[in-house]
Amino acid sequence: MLTESGCTQRQQNLFALLPGDVEWVLVGDPRHVQYFCGFRANPISFSAFESALLLMQRDGTSVLLADNFTRRTAADPVYAFREEIAAWYDHKHSVINRDHILRDLVARHTRDLDVAQGLIEAEAISAAIASVVGNVRSQVATESGQQSTGSMIRQLRRCKLPDEIELLRRCMDAGAAGQLAAFQAVRAGVTEIDVYLAVQAAAQQAAGRAAVVYGDFRATNASSFKAGGLPTDYVLQAGDLFILDFSVVIAGYRSDFTNTVAVGVPSAEQLSQADACISALRNAEQSLRADELCSNIFTAADNVLVERGFAGLSHHAGHGLGMEHPEPPILVPESIDILRTGDVITLEPGLYVEGTGGMRFEHNYLITEQGAERLSHHRLGLQAG
Amino acid sequence: MLTESGCTQRQQNLFALLPGDVEWVLVGDPRHVQYFCGFRANPISFSAFESALLLMQRDGTSVLLADNFTRRTAADPVYAFREEIAAWYDHKHSVINRDHILRDLVARHTRDLDVAQGLIEAEAISAAIASVVGNVRSQVATESGQQSTGSMIRQLRRCKLPDEIELLRRCMDAGAAGQLAAFQAVRAGVTEIDVYLAVQAAAQQAAGRAAVVYGDFRATNASSFKAGGLPTDYVLQAGDLFILDFSVVIAGYRSDFTNTVAVGVPSAEQLSQADACISALRNAEQSLRADELCSNIFTAADNVLVERGFAGLSHHAGHGLGMEHPEPPILVPESIDILRTGDVITLEPGLYVEGTGGMRFEHNYLITEQGAERLSHHRLGLQAG
């Protein structure tokens, strides 16, 4: 889980980026409220799509603003210096428009905010709320030009702190349990949904709690060699390949890794194609280190596939991982991104071949100055070991 | 699923409520985009918390604005007259702040919007987007005073159209499958999480697709007689009562009903307490009809509990059901709400008694002029039939 010291450090890192006259920042993207104080409305709750706001001050005090029903869904500790929770619903009276509760909470601060320079996250603060804050900046001058609050926070988010990496490992442990279950679940006669349910259950058992499990849970085969998205009622047949490319989301962070499982005994062509993909992954892995061009990582994966006589990559070689999907850095041929220490990224070469089927294999990595630490530990391969 | 004719009717109903000079309305709450055109970013996807906007015109044309990665997650048909989908990510280039894509899409319309009177949903349109729309109204005068766009849509949402009721029935069928599975899953020696996983799987199998299943999955007993929320690793013991009060969310709509299952053979006290709750439900059910005061429905449930010698209700007797939880009408002692034809509501009397345990029972109803149609059909009772 995110820690108090991690949240404090992230707030300090934000103010260090900002001009010295910015005394407060108001954020509203649920990812960013969580990033700075740990609070997130549980996505598996009736308040999944309700909002909370975090008002951060340069002196380290911060205030979480939320309605009582949103606040109570939190599954994890909250490290705001203070909380202002408004009673929206009390089981005794009718309710008003819930969005107005949050606006009225912010309005209580209008006068305080007016006496110091501040910054709002205009991308994620509603117009109704911004109107009670007054005429406040939503972007500041930086070395790379005017930047919005949301864009600056996204930059910060690339460099994961220790609590974030620990949380990502927890997501990955749950994901690995799901991948392991798939070796049992994938067999002729079951539906894609059956496999999804087995994987979802195993991942949540390992997580020790309800968690969103999303991604690609789809069979491919000789004629239908490219498929993605949530599972259908398609019944698996011998010779199919089942792509499991999924994320387990815990406290807003997510793992993201793939394996492909053969239904029945894989053919020689399928095994050879898998070997090419996994070799592409290993080769790209060798190039991972801070300051490397992301376009070079793409090339390192792509070259292996071409050398083996396959078409090159038809999608990215990988991308950044954290609270959003995908997020920078992006490992594609025209990428202008450069790897940085603290990036967590994924590598996921795949091949989708008519006559053989589609497959993809993937691991997740933490970028370091010298190279990369692989964070995911599931088995790659068409069959159980 | 929502239908084209339903979406068209809902748009017409909105414009019928508005002053005649309002030519366009821009909405951003994901619930409202879905309500009027069927589009929703799949909550079980990487785009769960991304936004789309719907620009509706009085002449019936509407435009869905979204980025390509948000758009592609839709699990259900979209009935916008036109779609403007911006390429945010193409697997070839680095990405920019995704929120800015939507703002730039809206900016293309600034000039068109300026020539006619319009209305924005200020509660759910970001300040960044509102700033490119210009100085536009977000509330209008109505019989009951100034009302915001979001509040007017919430009023409309109470009266469910046939496609919404059909969709709610589908959620309820999936919920009933989950309740049925619970009679098998609840037994001594398993954890709350085990029960959740069995119910979640059964509900999704019945739904035929991945769906969010959230709610209370908690054991109560003589000493810990009040519990709610997502499951824990608590191991069920003979004598416990397991409260299953959950929703299955399909296309943004949700069922919401409870049963309580005894672990082992229920005691005479537990059976008597359950009988009181179910009798309270039946009594409140008799009072359901359009124009009834919601406070009276509360009293109808509460009175039975008191007559049976129990404390009265410690929470609401029920609430409206649809895209939000809870939503008006609210069935509580101080409610100012009145039932209307087309309301879908839930009744859920419960008792939480030291020495016996906590329990709750619940059904969902469609309010009609003459009375109510019960929409949910799961078994109520501490034991399987």
Chai-1 contact restraints between the chains, C-beta under 6 A:
chainA,res_idxA,chainB,res_idxB,connection_type,confidence,min_distance_angstrom,max_distance_angstrom,comment,restraint_id
A,I44,B,Y214,contact,1.0,0.0,6.0,A-B,restraint_1
A,S45,B,Y214,contact,1.0,0.0,6.0,A-B,restraint_2
A,F46,B,H325,contact,1.0,0.0,6.0,A-B,restraint_3
A,H91,B,H315,contact,1.0,0.0,6.0,A-B,restraint_4
A,H91,B,H316,contact,1.0,0.0,6.0,A-B,restraint_5
A,H91,B,V332,contact,1.0,0.0,6.0,A-B,restraint_6
A,K92,B,V332,contact,1.0,0.0,6.0,A-B,restraint_7
A,K92,B,E334,contact,1.0,0.0,6.0,A-B,restraint_8
A,H93,B,E334,contact,1.0,0.0,6.0,A-B,restraint_9
A,S94,B,I330,contact,1.0,0.0,6.0,A-B,restraint_10
A,S94,B,S335,contact,1.0,0.0,6.0,A-B,restraint_11
A,S94,B,I336,contact,1.0,0.0,6.0,A-B,restraint_12
A,S94,B,D337,contact,1.0,0.0,6.0,A-B,restraint_13
A,V95,B,I330,contact,1.0,0.0,6.0,A-B,restraint_14
A,N97,B,G150,contact,1.0,0.0,6.0,A-B,restraint_15
A,N97,B,S151,contact,1.0,0.0,6.0,A-B,restraint_16
A,D99,B,E123,contact,1.0,0.0,6.0,A-B,restraint_17
A,D99,B,G150,contact,1.0,0.0,6.0,A-B,restraint_18
A,A122,B,A127,contact,1.0,0.0,6.0,A-B,restraint_19
A,A122,B,A128,contact,1.0,0.0,6.0,A-B,restraint_20
A,E123,B,D99,contact,1.0,0.0,6.0,A-B,restraint_21
A,E123,B,S126,contact,1.0,0.0,6.0,A-B,restraint_22
A,E123,B,A128,contact,1.0,0.0,6.0,A-B,restraint_23
A,I125,B,A127,contact,1.0,0.0,6.0,A-B,restraint_24
A,S126,B,E123,contact,1.0,0.0,6.0,A-B,restraint_25
A,A127,B,A122,contact,1.0,0.0,6.0,A-B,restraint_26
A,A127,B,I125,contact,1.0,0.0,6.0,A-B,restraint_27
A,A127,B,A127,contact,1.0,0.0,6.0,A-B,restraint_28
A,A127,B,A130,contact,1.0,0.0,6.0,A-B,restraint_29
A,A128,B,A122,contact,1.0,0.0,6.0,A-B,restraint_30
A,A128,B,E123,contact,1.0,0.0,6.0,A-B,restraint_31
A,A130,B,A127,contact,1.0,0.0,6.0,A-B,restraint_32
A,G150,B,N97,contact,1.0,0.0,6.0,A-B,restraint_33
A,G150,B,D99,contact,1.0,0.0,6.0,A-B,restraint_34
A,S151,B,N97,contact,1.0,0.0,6.0,A-B,restraint_35
A,L197,B,A201,contact,1.0,0.0,6.0,A-B,restraint_36
A,A201,B,L197,contact,1.0,0.0,6.0,A-B,restraint_37
A,A210,B,L230,contact,1.0,0.0,6.0,A-B,restraint_38
A,Y214,B,I44,contact,1.0,0.0,6.0,A-B,restraint_39
A,Y214,B,S45,contact,1.0,0.0,6.0,A-B,restraint_40
A,L230,B,A210,contact,1.0,0.0,6.0,A-B,restraint_41
A,H315,B,H91,contact,1.0,0.0,6.0,A-B,restraint_42
A,H316,B,H91,contact,1.0,0.0,6.0,A-B,restraint_43
A,H325,B,F46,contact,1.0,0.0,6.0,A-B,restraint_44
A,I330,B,S94,contact,1.0,0.0,6.0,A-B,restraint_45
A,I330,B,V95,contact,1.0,0.0,6.0,A-B,restraint_46
A,V332,B,H91,contact,1.0,0.0,6.0,A-B,restraint_47
A,V332,B,K92,contact,1.0,0.0,6.0,A-B,restraint_48
A,E334,B,K92,contact,1.0,0.0,6.0,A-B,restraint_49
A,E334,B,H93,contact,1.0,0.0,6.0,A-B,restraint_50
A,S335,B,S94,contact,1.0,0.0,6.0,A-B,restraint_51
A,I336,B,S94,contact,1.0,0.0,6.0,A-B,restraint_52
A,D337,B,S94,contact,1.0,0.0,6.0,A-B,restraint_53
